[in-house]
């Protein structure tokens, strides 16, 4: 199994050594999985539980003081699922997988996504705050009154920091990609970005896959170290994945299939 993971960099790339260790552990869990879908889910779940990354625990806080999570997953064969705007859900990628595997839909949102997750035994009452995010939220002095007041505050603060985690896996025959995020800090409550959206956050094809073209660290399986990059995260089925060359800061929106 070939696996690439990334954890985002945003504008506050703190604790790089700790991030690198976590990325490598996530990649190791993906490599040990039985299928590309299992691999990307296993890798991302590890990152969702790591508070240094903006996914699951430690995710960005929206204007109403709530951490909401989004995720999407897709295979090279065209199966896809996504879930977004979920409060209390640490492992959003698991919910996305449920949508893909157990519903006729592609995207489920908000309270209904949380209810779906609970019906499949996924924990929906997780405290997603960390000491670091609580302090940052308190320091921001957010309004606690009307949406109008929140919106005025959001216009000044939105987008100050953002990260996404993603994974791509290939076993020589099959490909899968997935992303997970807490979104952008100080967004209006209910805002959903591009990460859980097919073609924006992730795009697998029969021979290639991409997961979130954002700044991040790649941690490929094997001895090569991950390094900072701005690139699409791509794995191809006919050879081991690349170690991550830097490309333009605005990569192509999809990964092209490789010619035979």
C-alpha positions as CSV (number, residue, x, y, z in Angstrom):
1,X,0.0,0.0,0.0
2,X,1.3,3.4,-0.9
3,X,0.1,6.3,1.2
4,X,0.6,10.1,1.2
5,X,-0.7,12.3,4.0
6,X,-0.6,16.0,4.7
7,X,-1.5,18.1,7.6
8,X,-1.6,21.7,6.3
9,X,0.6,24.6,7.4
10,X,-1.7,27.6,7.4
11,X,0.1,30.7,8.7
12,X,1.1,29.2,12.1
13,X,3.4,26.3,11.3
14,X,4.2,25.6,14.9
15,X,5.9,22.5,16.4
16,X,7.1,21.1,13.1
17,X,8.9,18.1,14.7
18,X,5.8,17.0,16.5
19,X,3.7,17.5,13.4
20,X,6.2,15.4,11.4
21,X,6.1,12.5,13.9
22,X,2.3,12.6,13.9
23,X,2.2,12.5,10.1
24,X,4.5,9.6,10.0
25,X,2.4,7.6,12.4
26,X,-0.7,8.4,10.3
27,X,1.0,7.2,7.2
28,X,2.1,4.0,9.0
29,X,-1.5,3.3,9.9
30,X,-2.6,3.8,6.3
31,X,0.2,1.5,5.0
32,X,-1.0,-1.3,7.3
33,X,-4.6,-1.1,6.0
34,X,-6.2,-3.7,3.8
35,X,-7.6,-1.4,1.1
36,X,-7.0,2.2,-0.1
37,X,-10.3,3.3,1.5
38,X,-9.3,1.7,4.8
39,X,-5.9,3.4,4.4
40,X,-7.1,6.9,4.0
41,X,-9.7,6.6,6.8
42,X,-7.1,5.1,9.2
43,X,-4.5,7.9,8.4
44,X,-7.0,10.7,8.7
45,X,-8.6,9.4,11.9
46,X,-5.1,9.6,13.5
47,X,-4.8,13.2,12.4
48,X,-8.3,14.1,13.5
49,X,-7.2,13.0,17.0
50,X,-4.0,15.1,17.0
51,X,-4.7,18.5,18.4
52,X,-1.9,20.2,16.4
53,X,-4.0,19.8,13.2
54,X,-7.1,21.6,12.1
55,X,-9.4,18.5,12.0
56,X,-11.4,16.9,14.7
57,X,-10.0,17.8,18.1
58,X,-8.4,21.2,18.0
59,X,-10.4,22.4,15.0
60,X,-11.2,26.0,14.1
61,X,-14.0,27.7,16.0
62,X,-16.9,29.4,14.3
63,X,-18.6,32.7,15.2
64,X,-21.0,31.1,17.7
65,X,-18.2,29.4,19.6
66,X,-18.7,26.0,18.1
67,X,-16.2,23.7,16.5
68,X,-17.7,22.0,13.4
69,X,-16.1,19.3,11.3
70,X,-16.2,18.5,7.6
71,X,-14.8,15.6,5.6
72,X,-15.0,13.9,2.2
73,X,-13.9,10.6,0.7
74,X,-13.9,9.1,-2.8
75,X,-12.5,6.1,-4.7
76,X,-11.0,5.9,-8.1
77,X,-14.1,4.0,-9.2
78,X,-16.4,7.0,-8.5
79,X,-17.9,6.1,-5.1
80,X,-18.0,9.2,-2.9
81,X,-19.4,10.5,0.3
82,X,-19.1,13.7,2.4
83,X,-20.4,15.2,5.6
84,X,-20.1,18.7,6.9
85,X,-20.9,21.2,9.6
86,X,-20.9,18.6,12.4
87,X,-20.6,19.7,16.0
88,X,-19.2,17.2,18.4
89,X,-17.9,14.8,15.7
90,X,-14.2,14.0,16.0
91,X,-13.9,11.5,13.2
92,X,-15.7,13.3,10.3
93,X,-14.0,11.0,7.8
94,X,-15.9,8.1,9.3
95,X,-19.2,9.9,8.7
96,X,-18.1,10.6,5.1
97,X,-17.5,6.9,4.7
98,X,-20.9,6.1,6.0
99,X,-22.5,8.5,3.5
100,X,-20.5,6.8,0.7
101,X,-21.1,3.2,1.7
102,X,-24.5,3.2,3.3
103,X,-26.7,6.0,1.7
104,X,-27.7,6.9,-1.8
105,X,-26.4,10.4,-1.3
106,X,-23.1,12.2,-1.7
107,X,-23.2,15.0,1.0
108,X,-25.1,15.2,4.3
109,X,-24.9,18.3,6.4
110,X,-25.4,19.7,9.9
111,X,-27.6,18.1,12.6
112,X,-28.8,15.4,10.2
113,X,-25.2,14.4,9.5
114,X,-24.6,14.2,13.3
115,X,-27.8,12.1,13.7
116,X,-26.6,9.8,10.9
117,X,-23.2,9.4,12.5
118,X,-24.8,8.5,15.9
119,X,-27.0,5.9,14.2
120,X,-23.8,4.1,13.0
121,X,-22.2,4.2,16.4
122,X,-19.8,7.1,15.7
123,X,-19.3,9.3,18.8
124,X,-21.0,12.6,18.4
125,X,-20.4,14.1,21.8
126,X,-16.7,14.7,21.7
127,X,-15.2,17.8,23.3
128,X,-13.3,19.2,20.3
129,X,-11.7,22.1,22.2
130,X,-8.1,22.1,23.4
131,X,-6.4,24.4,25.8
132,X,-4.8,26.2,22.9
133,X,-8.0,26.8,21.0
134,X,-9.9,27.9,24.2
135,X,-7.2,30.5,24.8
136,X,-7.2,31.7,21.2
137,X,-11.0,32.0,21.3
138,X,-10.9,33.9,24.6
139,X,-8.3,36.3,23.3
140,X,-10.4,37.1,20.2
141,X,-13.1,38.6,22.4
142,X,-16.0,37.3,20.2
143,X,-19.4,38.9,20.4
144,X,-22.1,36.8,22.1
145,X,-25.1,38.7,20.9
146,X,-26.9,38.7,17.5
147,X,-25.8,37.3,14.2
148,X,-25.5,40.8,12.9
149,X,-22.9,41.5,15.5
150,X,-21.2,38.2,14.7
151,X,-21.1,39.0,11.0
152,X,-19.5,42.4,11.6
153,X,-16.8,40.7,13.7
154,X,-16.4,37.9,11.1
155,X,-15.7,40.4,8.3
156,X,-12.7,41.6,10.3
157,X,-11.4,38.3,11.5
158,X,-12.4,35.6,9.0
159,X,-9.6,33.5,7.4
160,X,-6.8,34.4,9.9
161,X,-5.7,30.8,9.9
162,X,-6.7,27.6,8.1
163,X,-5.5,24.1,7.7
164,X,-6.8,20.8,6.3
165,X,-5.6,17.2,6.6
166,X,-5.7,14.8,3.7
167,X,-4.6,11.4,2.5
168,X,-4.2,9.5,-0.8
169,X,-3.7,5.7,-1.0
170,X,-3.1,3.3,-3.8
171,X,-2.4,-0.4,-3.8
172,X,-1.5,-0.9,-7.5
173,X,-5.1,-1.4,-8.6
174,X,-7.3,0.9,-6.6
175,X,-7.0,4.5,-5.5
176,X,-8.8,6.5,-2.7
177,X,-8.5,10.0,-1.4
178,X,-10.0,11.8,1.6
179,X,-9.9,15.1,3.4
180,X,-11.0,16.4,6.8
181,X,-11.0,19.9,8.3
182,X,-12.3,22.2,11.0
183,X,-12.6,24.9,8.4
184,X,-11.3,28.5,8.8
185,X,-11.0,30.3,12.1
186,X,-13.7,32.9,12.9
187,X,-16.0,31.8,10.1
188,X,-19.7,32.6,10.4
189,X,-21.5,29.7,12.1
190,X,-22.5,27.1,9.5
191,X,-19.9,28.1,6.9
192,X,-18.6,25.2,4.8
193,X,-15.5,25.4,2.7
194,X,-14.2,23.4,-0.2
195,X,-12.6,20.5,1.6
196,X,-15.6,18.2,1.7
197,X,-16.6,19.0,-1.8
198,X,-15.7,16.6,-4.7
199,X,-13.5,18.3,-7.2
200,X,-12.4,21.0,-4.8
201,X,-11.1,19.2,-1.7
202,X,-10.4,15.8,-3.3
203,X,-10.5,14.2,-6.7
204,X,-9.6,10.5,-7.3
205,X,-9.5,9.0,-10.8
206,X,-8.9,5.4,-11.8
207,X,-5.1,6.0,-12.0
208,X,-4.6,9.0,-9.8
209,X,-6.0,10.9,-6.8
210,X,-5.6,14.3,-5.2
211,X,-6.5,15.4,-1.7
212,X,-6.7,19.1,-0.9
213,X,-4.2,21.3,-2.8
214,X,-3.2,23.3,0.2
215,X,0.1,24.1,1.9
216,X,1.2,21.2,4.0
217,X,3.6,18.4,4.9
218,X,3.7,15.2,3.1
219,X,4.7,12.0,4.8
220,X,5.0,9.2,2.2
221,X,5.4,5.6,3.2
222,X,9.1,4.7,3.0
223,X,12.4,6.3,4.1
224,X,12.1,9.7,2.4
225,X,11.3,12.4,4.9
226,X,8.3,14.6,4.5
227,X,9.0,18.3,3.6
228,X,7.0,21.5,3.4
229,X,5.3,21.9,0.0
230,X,2.6,23.6,-1.9
231,X,1.2,20.9,-4.2
232,X,-1.6,18.5,-5.0
233,X,-1.2,15.3,-3.1
234,X,-1.2,12.7,-5.8
235,X,-0.7,8.9,-5.9
236,X,-0.6,6.8,-9.0
237,X,-1.5,3.2,-9.3
238,X,1.4,2.1,-11.5
239,X,4.3,3.2,-9.3
240,X,5.1,4.4,-5.8
241,X,3.8,7.9,-5.0
242,X,6.0,11.0,-5.4
243,X,7.8,12.4,-2.4
244,X,6.4,15.9,-3.1
245,X,8.0,18.4,-5.4
246,X,7.0,22.0,-5.0
247,X,4.7,23.3,-7.7
248,X,2.8,26.5,-8.3
249,X,0.9,27.8,-5.3
250,X,-2.2,27.3,-7.5
251,X,-2.1,23.7,-8.7
252,X,-4.4,22.3,-11.3
253,X,-7.8,21.5,-9.8
254,X,-7.7,17.8,-10.8
255,X,-5.1,15.1,-11.2
256,X,-4.8,13.7,-14.7
257,X,-4.9,10.0,-15.3
258,X,-1.5,8.6,-16.3
259,X,-1.2,7.2,-19.8
260,X,-0.5,3.5,-20.1
